[in-house]
Amino acid sequence: MPLIQVVLASTRSKRFGERPAAWVMDRLGARTDLDAELVDLRDHPLPFYDLATPPAHAGRTYPDEVTAAWAGTIDRADGYVVVTPEYNHGVPAVLKNALDHLSIELRRKPIAYVGYGGTGAARAITQLRQIAAEQDMAAIRSSVPILPDVMVPALKTDTFDVEMLASLDRRLDTLAADLVWWAEALKAARKA
Ligand SMILES: Cc1cc2nc3c(=O)[nH]c(=O)nc-3n(C[C@H](O)[C@H](O)[C@H](O)COP(=O)(O)O)c2cc1C
């Protein structure tokens, strides 16, 4: 079964992101066609990019333990679901910085996006698809936008439950099924 990592892309204190990430983990965890693992960028406090050798040329050599732990974590997955907000019509800086530290670890793997905010992070996801192309990844068609009608009640409550996002289950199911297809296909192709 492919290992799918759910990357929680906001590190902000009092972030909303952990709520949709918990929902994605709950739903992916119930599937029998993948193994799901949460990756929280808070657990990987990378410095601003300062690598002497660009990741694309460095192979799997890393200058410090934090970078090695981040890259090693991402390296072992077969596909990714990034749960992301949008900051000023774009990709959150902490996510872009984390992606810039990677290259070979992501190559020829699929990636999908769950976005939240005024437009479901549509502008950030558009940018992330461009970044994925440069990183030689397959950004799959399906995404899940969590729009204000669903986000605001889930944001404002003190007693959040993942069922508050259940209206998006079908979209997430489609995303997960597509992602597994690509993860299996590309895993086999990488092996060959
Ligand atoms: C610096 C900053 C910029 C933002 N820019 C946007 C934006 O461009 N579009 C949008 O829909 N929401 C924007 N928002 C609102 C976020 O959607 C909202 O604060 C969300 O909770 C952020 O995710 P987080 O709480 O997981 O960090 C912005 C929030 C911040 C902090």
The ligand as a MOL file (V3000), in Angstrom:
LIG
                    3D

  0  0  0     0  0            999 V3000
M  V30 BEGIN CTAB
M  V30 COUNTS 31 33 0 0 0
M  V30 BEGIN ATOM
M  V30 1 C -0.7100 36.8120 6.5510 0
M  V30 2 C -2.0790 36.3270 6.1760 0
M  V30 3 C -2.5310 36.5350 4.8920 0
M  V30 4 C -3.7840 36.0550 4.5040 0
M  V30 5 N -4.1610 36.1700 3.2130 0
M  V30 6 C -5.2730 35.5280 2.7950 0
M  V30 7 C -5.5830 35.4630 1.3960 0
M  V30 8 O -4.8760 35.9610 0.5610 0
M  V30 9 N -6.6870 34.7810 1.0370 0
M  V30 10 C -7.5160 34.1690 1.9610 0
M  V30 11 O -8.4940 33.5430 1.5730 0
M  V30 12 N -7.2420 34.2300 3.2760 0
M  V30 13 C -6.1410 34.8850 3.7100 0
M  V30 14 N -5.8460 34.9450 5.0370 0
M  V30 15 C -6.8130 34.4150 6.0030 0
M  V30 16 C -6.5900 32.9290 6.2110 0
M  V30 17 O -7.3500 32.1880 5.2960 0
M  V30 18 C -6.9860 32.5180 7.6330 0
M  V30 19 O -6.3680 33.3810 8.5730 0
M  V30 20 C -6.5840 31.1010 7.9310 0
M  V30 21 O -7.0580 30.7420 9.2100 0
M  V30 22 C -5.0530 30.9340 7.9000 0
M  V30 23 O -4.7090 29.6050 8.0950 0
M  V30 24 P -4.0370 29.1140 9.4750 0
M  V30 25 O -4.9400 29.6120 10.5780 0
M  V30 26 O -4.0530 27.6070 9.3750 0
M  V30 27 O -2.6710 29.6800 9.5230 0
M  V30 28 C -4.6070 35.4070 5.4540 0
M  V30 29 C -4.1410 35.2290 6.7500 0
M  V30 30 C -2.8880 35.6640 7.0970 0
M  V30 31 C -2.3840 35.3940 8.5190 0
M  V30 END ATOM
M  V30 BEGIN BOND
M  V30 1 1 1 2
M  V30 2 1 2 3
M  V30 3 2 2 30
M  V30 4 2 3 4
M  V30 5 1 4 5
M  V30 6 1 4 28
M  V30 7 2 5 6
M  V30 8 1 6 7
M  V30 9 1 6 13
M  V30 10 2 7 8
M  V30 11 1 7 9
M  V30 12 1 9 10
M  V30 13 2 10 11
M  V30 14 1 10 12
M  V30 15 2 12 13
M  V30 16 1 13 14
M  V30 17 1 14 15
M  V30 18 1 14 28
M  V30 19 1 15 16
M  V30 20 1 16 17
M  V30 21 1 16 18
M  V30 22 1 18 19
M  V30 23 1 18 20
M  V30 24 1 20 21
M  V30 25 1 20 22
M  V30 26 1 22 23
M  V30 27 1 23 24
M  V30 28 2 24 25
M  V30 29 1 24 26
M  V30 30 1 24 27
M  V30 31 2 28 29
M  V30 32 1 29 30
M  V30 33 1 30 31
M  V30 END BOND
M  V30 END CTAB
M  END
